């Protein structure tokens, strides 16, 4: 079971790592074999399924995203905690709200994540 303290610490560190554009620091939160799903993967990485597996593939995708969005900045809005997962809701510079789900293993590392982005209604 995840604690409130773990959830708060993870959220603050994850946001800070992204805002520092420090990819090794971001990747330190994940297992080597983690899986990530996001509709942006299809756009940026060219993977039609929207799913990537393993740090090398996801690091390449994130590096391309950082290059494509030089003003990338996240502002944390909310942290939601489940038994073995956390959802971060954050706004992105330039507009838009995102929610990302993170599933953790017994060592506190992310083994699966999924990004979700607000749909304009």
NORKA-V669192 format. One record per residue. N is the residue number from 1. RES is the residue in three letters. OMEGA is omega in degrees with one decimal (* if undefined). NEAR is the number of other C-alpha atoms within 10 Angstrom. Layout:
BEGIN
n-><N;N>
res-><RES;RES>
omega-><OMEGA;OMEGA>
near-><NEAR;NEAR>
END
This chain:
BEGIN
n-><1;2;3;4;5;6;7;8;9;10;11;12;13;14;15;16;17;18;19;20;21;22;23;24;25;26;27;28;29;30;31;32;33;34;35;36;37;38;39;40;41;42;43;44;45;46;47;48;49;50;51;52;53;54;55;56;57;58;59;60;61;62;63;64;65;66;67;68;69;70;71;72;73;74;75;76;77;78;79;80;81;82;83;84;85;86;87;88;89;90;91;92;93;94;95;96;97;98;99;100;101;102;103;104;105;106;107;108;109;110;111;112;113;114;115;116;117;118;119;120;121>
res-><UNK;UNK;UNK;UNK;UNK;UNK;UNK;UNK;UNK;UNK;UNK;UNK;UNK;UNK;UNK;UNK;UNK;UNK;UNK;UNK;UNK;UNK;UNK;UNK;UNK;UNK;UNK;UNK;UNK;UNK;UNK;UNK;UNK;UNK;UNK;UNK;UNK;UNK;UNK;UNK;UNK;UNK;UNK;UNK;UNK;UNK;UNK;UNK;UNK;UNK;UNK;UNK;UNK;UNK;UNK;UNK;UNK;UNK;UNK;UNK;UNK;UNK;UNK;UNK;UNK;UNK;UNK;UNK;UNK;UNK;UNK;UNK;UNK;UNK;UNK;UNK;UNK;UNK;UNK;UNK;UNK;UNK;UNK;UNK;UNK;UNK;UNK;UNK;UNK;UNK;UNK;UNK;UNK;UNK;UNK;UNK;UNK;UNK;UNK;UNK;UNK;UNK;UNK;UNK;UNK;UNK;UNK;UNK;UNK;UNK;UNK;UNK;UNK;UNK;UNK;UNK;UNK;UNK;UNK;UNK;UNK>
omega-><178.6;178.8;175.2;-179.5;178.0;-178.5;179.3;-178.8;179.0;-177.8;-178.3;-177.9;-179.6;178.5;-179.2;179.5;177.8;-177.8;174.2;-177.7;-176.3;-174.3;176.3;178.3;176.8;-176.6;-179.9;179.7;-169.9;171.3;179.1;-175.2;-174.7;-178.8;179.0;174.1;178.8;175.0;178.7;177.4;178.3;-178.8;-170.9;-176.9;179.6;178.0;-172.7;179.2;-176.3;-178.0;174.3;179.3;175.2;-177.9;-178.1;-179.0;-177.9;175.9;178.5;177.6;-179.7;177.8;177.6;178.5;178.3;178.5;-178.0;-178.3;-175.4;-179.9;-178.6;178.3;-179.5;173.6;-177.7;178.3;-175.7;174.0;177.5;-174.4;172.0;-179.6;-179.0;-178.6;177.0;172.4;173.7;173.7;-176.4;174.7;-179.2;176.5;-178.0;176.2;177.5;177.4;178.2;172.5;-179.6;-179.9;179.8;175.1;-172.8;173.4;-178.1;178.2;178.6;177.6;179.7;175.3;176.7;175.4;179.2;178.4;179.4;-175.2;-177.0;176.9;178.7;-177.8;*>
near-><10;15;12;14;9;12;19;17;11;18;20;12;15;20;18;18;18;18;15;13;18;12;14;11;15;19;20;14;17;22;18;15;14;17;19;22;20;17;16;18;21;15;12;14;18;11;14;11;11;17;18;21;15;15;18;13;13;20;16;12;19;19;13;13;17;16;11;11;12;9;13;16;18;19;14;19;12;14;18;15;19;14;10;15;18;24;21;23;21;20;19;15;13;10;8;12;17;19;20;17;19;21;19;20;13;9;7;15;18;25;19;19;20;17;18;15;17;11;8;5;3>
END
